[in-house]
Amino acid sequence: MFVHTIVVMTNKDVLLNRELVVALLRSGSKLNDELNVLTKAYGISLPQFNVLRILRGQKGKPANLSTLNEHMIHKMSNTTRLVDKLIEKKLVERDICENNRRKVEITITTKGLNLLTNIDNKLEVKEAQLVQHISPIEKEKMIDLISKLTST
């Protein structure tokens, strides 16, 4: 049986909710823009970078498109296109099973691993710059609070 709960909100509640959502969207957009500038300097987009990091995390084990989509920060329907672009750049390889053409395995290449290694230090510096005005305790609290949004 479905129980419907009615929540009564005041104008103040509505405005506070909206202010929080807008602040989170603005912050996310700013962070996204800053990280996009960093990855563009290496000839890849932020979603392509995300795919490379997922594949590096596989530790040599191949991934399929479903696995990539599942772990992507920005869920997208064009993961195939992202992988195609990374293949063109020789950063990943795709193997199609001869017995089952629907089975596709994607692995990161040495060139892809080297690119990530080149980006790693600059990314750490950029991340530190982006959150430099927030204390370690505040960072932990923010992580905890923001995690509540994504756990529902």
Backbone torsions as a table, in degrees:
resi	resn	phi	psi	omega
1	MET	NA	133.9	-179.1
2	PHE	-89.4	125.9	177.7
3	VAL	-105.3	122.6	-179.3
4	HIS	-98.0	122.8	179.9
5	THR	-101.6	131.1	177.6
6	ILE	-98.2	126.1	178.9
7	VAL	-108.7	124.7	178.3
8	VAL	-97.3	122.7	-179.1
9	MET	-117.3	143.5	175.1
10	THR	-84.1	168.3	175.1
11	ASN	-57.6	-38.7	179.5
12	LYS	-62.1	-41.7	177.9
13	ASP	-61.7	-46.0	-179.2
14	VAL	-60.9	-45.8	-179.3
15	LEU	-66.8	-39.4	179.3
16	LEU	-65.6	-43.8	177.0
17	ASN	-58.5	-47.8	-179.1
18	ARG	-62.5	-43.6	-179.7
19	GLU	-61.4	-41.7	178.5
20	LEU	-64.4	-47.4	-178.9
21	VAL	-62.1	-44.0	179.4
22	VAL	-64.3	-41.9	178.6
23	ALA	-61.8	-41.5	178.5
24	LEU	-65.9	-42.7	178.5
25	LEU	-62.9	-43.8	179.0
26	ARG	-63.2	-44.1	179.8
27	SER	-63.0	-45.7	179.2
28	GLY	-61.2	-41.1	179.4
29	SER	-64.6	-43.1	178.9
30	LYS	-62.4	-45.9	179.1
31	LEU	-62.3	-43.4	178.5
32	ASN	-58.9	-47.0	-179.9
33	ASP	-61.2	-45.4	-178.7
34	GLU	-63.4	-42.6	-179.5
35	LEU	-72.5	-31.7	175.6
36	ASN	-62.1	-41.1	178.0
37	VAL	-60.1	-42.9	-179.9
38	LEU	-62.0	-49.5	-176.7
39	THR	-70.1	-34.6	178.8
40	LYS	-59.1	-34.1	179.0
41	ALA	-61.9	-19.4	178.8
42	TYR	-105.1	8.3	175.2
43	GLY	81.1	17.0	177.5
44	ILE	-132.4	158.5	176.5
45	SER	-87.4	166.8	178.0
46	LEU	-62.3	-43.1	175.7
47	PRO	-62.3	-36.5	176.6
48	GLN	-64.6	-41.1	176.6
49	PHE	-59.5	-42.9	178.9
50	ASN	-59.4	-43.9	178.5
51	VAL	-61.7	-44.2	179.6
52	LEU	-61.4	-41.4	179.6
53	ARG	-66.7	-37.4	176.7
54	ILE	-62.4	-45.4	-179.1
55	LEU	-66.2	-37.2	176.5
56	ARG	-62.7	-38.4	179.0
57	GLY	-65.3	-17.2	177.7
58	GLN	-74.9	-11.8	178.1
59	LYS	52.5	49.3	176.4
60	GLY	90.1	-14.3	178.7
61	LYS	-80.1	132.8	-179.6
62	PRO	-67.5	154.9	176.2
63	ALA	-122.3	156.5	173.3
64	ASN	-105.6	174.6	-177.6
65	LEU	-60.5	-36.1	179.9
66	SER	-63.1	-43.3	178.5
67	THR	-62.4	-44.3	179.1
68	LEU	-60.9	-49.0	-179.9
69	ASN	-58.4	-41.0	-178.4
70	GLU	-61.3	-36.2	-175.7
71	HIS	-97.1	-5.8	-179.0
72	MET	-64.3	144.0	174.9
73	ILE	-70.5	-48.5	175.8
74	HIS	-100.7	107.0	179.3
75	LYS	-67.4	130.1	-178.5
76	MET	-144.7	154.5	-179.2
77	SER	-86.9	-10.6	-176.4
78	ASN	-101.5	35.2	178.4
79	THR	-60.6	-34.8	177.9
80	THR	-58.8	-43.9	179.6
81	ARG	-64.9	-40.1	176.7
82	LEU	-59.2	-46.3	-179.7
83	VAL	-64.3	-41.7	177.9
84	ASP	-56.6	-43.8	179.9
85	LYS	-66.0	-37.2	177.9
86	LEU	-70.0	-32.2	175.6
87	ILE	-66.0	-44.6	178.1
88	GLU	-56.5	-35.9	-179.1
89	LYS	-85.8	0.9	179.7
90	LYS	61.1	32.8	178.7
91	LEU	-96.0	-21.6	175.1
92	VAL	-139.3	163.1	175.7
93	GLU	-125.9	148.4	178.2
94	ARG	-121.7	129.1	175.6
95	ASP	-115.1	130.0	177.6
96	ILE	-106.6	126.1	-178.8
97	CYS	-64.1	129.6	-179.6
98	GLU	-65.5	-36.0	-177.9
99	ASN	-79.9	-27.3	-178.9
100	ASN	-140.4	94.4	-174.0
101	ARG	-63.6	-15.6	176.8
102	ARG	-78.6	-15.7	179.8
103	LYS	-87.3	110.5	-178.3
104	VAL	-119.7	129.1	179.1
105	GLU	-116.7	132.6	-176.4
106	ILE	-119.2	132.3	178.3
107	THR	-131.5	153.4	177.1
108	ILE	-83.2	143.2	179.1
109	THR	-90.7	170.7	175.1
110	THR	-60.1	-39.5	177.5
111	LYS	-60.9	-40.6	177.5
112	GLY	-64.6	-43.1	177.8
113	LEU	-63.0	-41.2	179.0
114	ASN	-64.5	-39.4	178.6
115	LEU	-61.6	-45.7	178.7
116	LEU	-61.3	-40.6	178.0
117	THR	-60.6	-39.8	178.4
118	ASN	-66.6	-32.1	-177.3
119	ILE	-83.2	-30.9	-171.5
120	ASP	-47.7	-54.5	-176.7
121	ASN	-64.3	-41.7	179.6
122	LYS	-65.9	-34.4	177.5
123	LEU	-66.8	-42.8	178.1
124	GLU	-59.8	-42.3	178.8
125	VAL	-64.7	-45.3	-179.6
126	LYS	-62.4	-45.4	178.7
127	GLU	-60.2	-42.0	178.9
128	ALA	-63.1	-41.3	178.2
129	GLN	-62.7	-41.7	-175.8
130	LEU	-66.3	-27.4	-177.1
131	VAL	-119.4	21.2	-174.5
132	GLN	-64.0	-23.9	-177.4
133	HIS	-90.5	8.1	-178.1
134	ILE	-115.1	128.2	-178.6
135	SER	-70.9	159.9	177.2
136	PRO	-56.1	-39.0	179.5
137	ILE	-66.1	-42.2	177.8
138	GLU	-63.9	-38.4	178.3
139	LYS	-60.9	-46.0	179.4
140	GLU	-62.1	-41.9	180.0
141	LYS	-66.0	-42.1	178.9
142	MET	-62.9	-43.6	178.5
143	ILE	-58.7	-45.3	179.9
144	ASP	-62.1	-47.0	-178.4
145	LEU	-66.2	-44.9	-178.9
146	ILE	-67.1	-34.5	177.5
147	SER	-60.0	-30.5	177.8
148	LYS	-64.5	-30.4	178.3
149	LEU	-69.7	-36.3	-175.2
150	THR	-91.3	-8.2	-178.9
151	SER	-88.1	-4.7	-178.2
152	THR	-97.6	NA	NA
